[in-house]
Amino acid sequence: MMLCNYKTCRTLPPLKTIAEATPCAWLFVSVCRIASLGQSRTKATGGDPARHHDETLMIDLPATPKTALAKVIVPALALLPAHMDTPEARVMLVAIALQESGLRTRQQVGGPAHGLWQNERPVQQLLIDNKASAADVCAVCKSRAVAPIASDMYWALLTDDVFAAAIARLILWCDPHPLPALGDVDDAWVCYQKNWGPGKPRPADWPGNYSTALAAVTGTAP
């Protein structure tokens, strides 16, 4: 399925039982979203939400893989069913964040992707509509005070790193294939390409990013 937007074009795999997907049965809209749709829920002066933020929502950038794991990924996985939290999932989330944003930015340079995992708005709608992820999307949105609407979810990726990590995990969950085994850098690359469809893949960077992610999760030297 081709998801084209602005200057980038991402290819996503067919999501599980997408034909049977049903939208969220309820609508939760936070007061702050009503007051300022598409803007940061934390009031940043100087136009830089990364410098003045609620630490429960955003980490300082650039961040280390261990910081992202402890303060973003682990809390995000706690919002999801326990079976989604595995070492394999943690490694993939760290590796993809390193590959996509380098844990340095939330706004794609010259493009529309948002968050540390660099996701676009159409992906949010796919997750809402997909039976495999719809209920979990609703639960995560409610817990993070985000309306389960693609536009609100898309903007929340810029202002809530834990939310962005949960969304990234649900993208991986919608792939019917098992996550790559720990240490299988080649299968991990295939998984990343299939689910993120990067416009500029940069395969030379993947082994290093994956090794760093593996070390952060397992505690072994890269």
Phi, psi and omega per residue, in radians:
M1 nan 2.150 -3.089
M2 -1.567 2.249 3.087
L3 -2.057 1.711 -3.069
C4 -1.785 2.359 -3.123
N5 -2.700 2.169 -3.136
Y6 0.927 -2.180 -3.041
K7 -1.645 -0.015 -3.124
T8 -1.981 2.691 3.103
C9 -2.442 1.949 -3.073
R10 -1.845 2.424 3.112
T11 -1.849 2.081 3.113
L12 -1.911 2.631 3.125
P13 -1.314 2.818 3.039
P14 -1.078 2.309 3.136
L15 -1.476 2.689 -3.064
K16 -1.046 2.367 3.062
T17 0.754 0.712 -3.089
I18 -1.141 -0.501 3.127
A19 -1.139 -0.435 -3.134
E20 -1.705 0.103 -3.047
A21 -1.074 2.499 3.090
T22 -2.219 2.519 -3.137
P23 -1.262 2.910 3.110
C24 -1.043 2.496 -3.071
A25 -1.487 -0.108 -3.125
W26 -2.432 2.927 -3.131
L27 -2.258 2.084 3.135
F28 -2.003 2.094 -3.119
V29 -2.134 2.105 -3.130
S30 -1.334 2.646 3.135
V31 -1.018 -0.696 -3.117
C32 -1.174 -0.549 3.118
R33 -1.228 -0.642 3.102
I34 -1.134 -0.722 -3.085
A35 -1.229 -0.564 -3.041
S36 -2.602 1.295 -3.111
L37 -1.095 2.248 3.063
G38 1.382 0.158 3.123
Q39 -2.081 2.957 -3.117
S40 -1.105 2.467 3.071
R41 -1.387 -0.145 3.053
T42 -1.928 2.369 -3.085
K43 -1.384 1.906 -3.135
A44 -1.767 2.312 3.062
T45 -1.564 2.606 3.142
G46 1.339 0.135 3.054
G47 1.260 0.275 -3.116
D48 -2.112 1.614 -3.100
P49 -1.136 -0.289 -3.126
A50 -1.300 -0.348 -3.094
R51 -1.651 -0.490 -3.110
H52 -2.219 1.653 -3.031
H53 -2.548 2.875 3.037
D54 -1.388 2.096 -3.050
E55 -1.145 -0.276 3.080
T56 -1.382 -0.185 -3.129
L57 -1.887 -0.682 -2.995
M58 -2.376 2.539 3.049
I59 -1.783 2.776 3.095
D60 -1.241 2.460 3.104
L61 -2.011 2.562 -0.038
P62 -1.210 2.665 -3.118
A63 -2.075 2.703 3.061
T64 -1.493 2.744 3.087
P65 -0.987 -0.676 -3.133
K66 -1.158 -0.648 3.092
T67 -1.155 -0.795 3.129
A68 -1.075 -0.684 3.140
L69 -1.143 -0.862 -3.047
A70 -1.264 -0.713 -3.006
K71 -1.722 -0.242 -3.087
V72 -2.135 -1.006 -3.005
I73 -1.213 -0.845 -3.135
V74 -1.080 -0.804 3.069
P75 -1.072 -0.622 3.125
A76 -1.156 -0.752 -3.140
L77 -1.144 -0.469 3.106
A78 -1.197 -0.325 3.106
L79 -1.438 -0.206 -3.039
L80 -1.909 2.901 3.074
P81 -0.939 2.526 -3.019
A82 -1.010 -0.549 -3.086
H83 -1.231 -0.175 3.092
M84 -1.473 -0.203 -3.127
D85 -1.701 1.726 3.119
T86 -2.315 2.778 3.070
P87 -0.991 -0.651 3.140
E88 -1.096 -0.717 3.127
A89 -1.153 -0.748 -3.134
R90 -1.084 -0.745 3.138
V91 -1.107 -0.784 -3.134
M92 -1.092 -0.710 -3.123
L93 -1.145 -0.738 3.109
V94 -1.164 -0.787 -3.094
A95 -1.098 -0.745 -3.120
I96 -1.179 -0.694 3.093
A97 -1.077 -0.722 3.099
L98 -1.125 -0.703 -3.123
Q99 -1.227 -0.682 -3.038
E100 -1.440 -0.880 -3.051
S101 -2.073 -0.199 -3.052
G102 1.164 0.199 -3.037
L103 0.989 0.625 -3.104
R104 -2.103 -0.375 -3.065
T105 -2.610 2.711 3.078
R106 -1.913 -0.267 3.135
Q107 -1.949 2.142 3.123
Q108 -1.038 2.327 3.116
V109 -1.267 2.045 3.124
G110 1.263 0.331 -3.118
G111 -2.637 3.101 -3.026
P112 -1.633 -0.083 -3.037
A113 -1.211 2.500 -3.090
H114 -2.121 2.654 3.000
G115 1.524 2.964 -3.139
L116 -1.118 -0.366 3.107
W117 -1.799 0.073 2.985
Q118 0.927 1.118 3.108
N119 -1.808 2.686 -3.137
E120 -1.895 2.906 -3.047
R121 -1.034 -0.760 -3.118
P122 -1.024 -0.504 3.127
V123 -1.108 -0.630 -3.131
Q124 -1.104 -0.708 3.136
Q125 -1.162 -0.667 3.099
L126 -1.066 -0.702 -3.141
L127 -1.191 -0.645 3.103
I128 -1.135 -0.707 -3.046
D129 -1.443 -0.321 -3.047
N130 -1.436 2.219 -3.127
K131 -1.054 -0.537 -3.115
A132 -1.196 -0.414 -3.044
S133 -2.169 -0.221 -2.982
A134 -0.970 -0.865 -3.102
A135 -1.110 -0.702 -3.130
D136 -1.233 -0.607 3.067
V137 -1.061 -0.789 3.137
C138 -1.064 -0.758 -3.124
A139 -1.129 -0.760 3.134
V140 -1.138 -0.778 3.130
C141 -1.026 -0.782 -3.131
K142 -1.097 -0.718 -3.094
S143 -1.223 -0.442 -3.111
R144 -1.848 0.176 3.101
A145 1.019 0.801 3.105
V146 -2.135 2.341 3.091
A147 -1.196 2.378 3.125
P148 -1.329 1.033 3.118
I149 -2.199 2.393 -3.027
A150 -0.913 -0.751 -3.092
S151 -1.144 -0.751 3.130
D152 -1.172 -0.711 3.115
M153 -1.090 -0.734 -3.125
Y154 -1.042 -0.791 -3.130
W155 -1.287 -0.530 3.115
A156 -1.131 -0.402 3.099
L157 -1.062 -0.435 -3.138
L158 -1.473 -0.348 -2.982
T159 -2.095 -0.022 -3.113
D160 -2.560 1.752 -3.086
D161 -1.189 -0.601 3.121
V162 -1.144 -0.736 3.073
F163 -1.049 -0.770 -3.128
A164 -1.079 -0.675 3.125
A165 -1.173 -0.695 3.108
A166 -1.112 -0.702 3.099
I167 -1.110 -0.740 3.122
A168 -1.076 -0.703 3.116
R169 -1.138 -0.654 3.131
L170 -1.206 -0.544 3.043
I171 -1.071 -0.814 3.108
L172 -1.125 -0.647 -3.133
W173 -1.085 -0.569 -3.099
C174 -1.329 -0.110 3.009
D175 -1.456 2.082 -3.077
P176 -1.181 -0.242 3.135
H177 -1.420 2.558 3.111
P178 -1.071 2.647 3.062
L179 -1.150 2.607 3.141
P180 -1.016 2.524 3.087
A181 -1.142 2.645 3.119
L182 -1.003 2.260 3.120
G183 1.613 -0.175 -3.134
D184 -1.526 1.411 -3.046
V185 -1.118 -0.592 -3.114
D186 -1.220 -0.784 3.109
D187 -1.164 -0.596 3.101
A188 -1.122 -0.663 3.094
W189 -1.117 -0.745 3.113
V190 -1.076 -0.769 3.138
C191 -1.071 -0.796 3.123
Y192 -1.069 -0.853 -3.115
Q193 -1.083 -0.719 -3.092
K194 -1.147 -0.683 -3.029
N195 -1.631 -0.418 3.121
W196 -1.852 -0.458 3.126
G197 0.868 0.960 -3.064
P198 -1.108 2.432 3.109
G199 -1.172 -0.608 3.079
K200 -2.160 1.583 -2.966
P201 -1.066 -0.616 -3.109
R202 0.904 1.067 -3.115
P203 -1.064 -0.480 -3.129
A204 -1.143 -0.435 -3.108
D205 -1.477 -0.347 -3.007
W206 -1.114 -0.836 -3.111
P207 -0.967 -0.756 3.127
G208 -1.153 -0.754 3.131
N209 -1.146 -0.699 3.139
Y210 -1.176 -0.727 3.128
S211 -1.078 -0.721 3.106
T212 -1.130 -0.715 3.123
A213 -1.130 -0.752 3.131
L214 -1.068 -0.717 3.134
A215 -1.156 -0.701 -3.118
A216 -1.122 -0.635 -3.089
V217 -1.437 -0.743 -3.035
T218 -1.643 -0.278 -3.133
G219 1.426 0.203 3.111
T220 -1.656 2.745 3.128
A221 -1.240 2.398 3.119
P222 -1.196 nan nan
